[in-house]
Amino acid sequence: MHEGAEVVLECAVYEGDTRLVPQVTAAPLLTRRRHGLSGWQPSTTSFRERVREQQRLAREMQAERDRERKESRGSDTAAAGCGGDCGGGCGGCEGCG
């Protein structure tokens, strides 16, 4: 049975042939079926919070990748930028001939 797959019915019944009183009963909307799903468990966070957290983590990971890419470019330039006689032909170094 799925959580919430029922309806609550309220009706008036006689109590002791003289007095009307309310009676409440629950009736299932769906018959019991084998669906192979595990039982219902409450979520620890809302769907929106999970989506926001996933988006935040994705942004952080992208920023980390961008930072690493920027640092690797900077280190490549520094390695090719020599100190004068590297022969790298950097073109921007006055020490390279």
C-alpha positions as CSV (number, residue, x, y, z in Angstrom):
1,M,0.0,0.0,0.0
2,H,1.3,3.4,-0.9
3,E,1.5,6.2,1.7
4,G,-1.6,8.3,1.3
5,A,-3.4,5.8,-1.0
6,E,-6.5,5.9,1.2
7,V,-9.5,8.1,1.9
8,V,-11.0,8.9,5.2
9,L,-14.8,8.7,5.4
10,E,-16.9,10.4,8.0
11,C,-20.6,9.5,8.5
12,A,-23.3,9.8,11.1
13,V,-24.5,6.7,12.9
14,Y,-27.0,6.1,15.6
15,E,-25.7,5.5,19.1
16,G,-28.2,3.6,21.2
17,D,-31.1,4.3,18.7
18,T,-31.5,7.9,19.9
19,R,-28.4,9.9,19.3
20,L,-26.4,10.6,16.1
21,V,-22.7,10.5,16.5
22,P,-19.9,10.9,13.9
23,Q,-18.0,7.8,12.9
24,V,-14.7,7.9,11.0
25,T,-13.1,5.1,9.0
26,A,-10.3,4.8,6.4
27,A,-10.8,3.0,3.1
28,P,-7.9,2.0,0.8
29,L,-8.0,3.4,-2.7
30,L,-5.7,0.8,-4.2
31,T,-5.7,-2.9,-3.8
32,R,-2.6,-4.5,-2.4
33,R,-0.1,-5.3,-5.2
34,R,3.3,-6.7,-5.4
35,H,5.4,-4.0,-6.8
36,G,8.9,-5.0,-5.6
37,L,9.6,-1.6,-4.2
38,S,11.0,-1.2,-0.7
39,G,8.9,0.4,2.0
40,W,8.4,4.2,2.1
41,Q,11.0,6.1,4.1
42,P,10.9,9.8,4.8
43,S,13.6,11.9,3.0
44,T,16.3,13.5,5.1
45,T,16.1,16.7,3.0
46,S,13.7,18.3,0.6
47,F,14.2,17.8,-3.2
48,R,14.9,21.5,-3.7
49,E,17.7,21.4,-1.0
50,R,19.3,18.4,-2.7
51,V,19.2,20.1,-6.1
52,R,20.7,23.3,-4.7
53,E,23.4,21.3,-3.0
54,Q,24.2,19.3,-6.2
55,Q,24.4,22.6,-8.1
56,R,26.7,24.1,-5.5
57,L,29.0,21.1,-5.6
58,A,29.0,21.2,-9.4
59,R,30.0,24.9,-9.3
60,E,32.7,24.2,-6.8
61,M,34.1,21.4,-8.9
62,Q,34.0,23.5,-12.0
63,A,35.8,26.3,-10.2
64,E,38.4,23.9,-9.0
65,R,39.0,22.5,-12.5
66,D,39.2,26.1,-13.9
67,R,41.7,27.0,-11.1
68,E,43.8,23.9,-11.8
69,R,43.8,24.6,-15.5
70,K,44.8,28.2,-15.0
71,E,47.6,27.1,-12.6
72,S,48.9,24.5,-15.1
73,R,48.9,27.1,-17.9
74,G,50.8,29.4,-15.6
75,S,53.4,26.7,-14.7
76,D,53.8,25.8,-18.4
77,T,54.5,29.4,-19.3
78,A,56.9,29.8,-16.5
79,A,58.8,26.6,-17.5
80,A,59.0,27.8,-21.1
81,G,59.7,31.3,-20.1
82,C,63.2,30.4,-19.0
83,G,65.8,32.3,-17.2
84,G,67.8,33.3,-20.2
85,D,69.4,30.4,-22.0
86,C,66.6,27.8,-22.2
87,G,66.4,27.7,-25.9
88,G,62.7,27.5,-25.6
89,G,62.2,30.4,-27.9
90,C,59.6,32.0,-25.8
91,G,59.8,35.3,-27.6
92,G,59.0,37.4,-24.7
93,C,62.1,36.9,-22.7
94,E,65.0,39.2,-23.2
95,G,67.4,36.5,-22.0
96,C,66.5,34.2,-24.9
97,G,68.4,35.1,-27.9
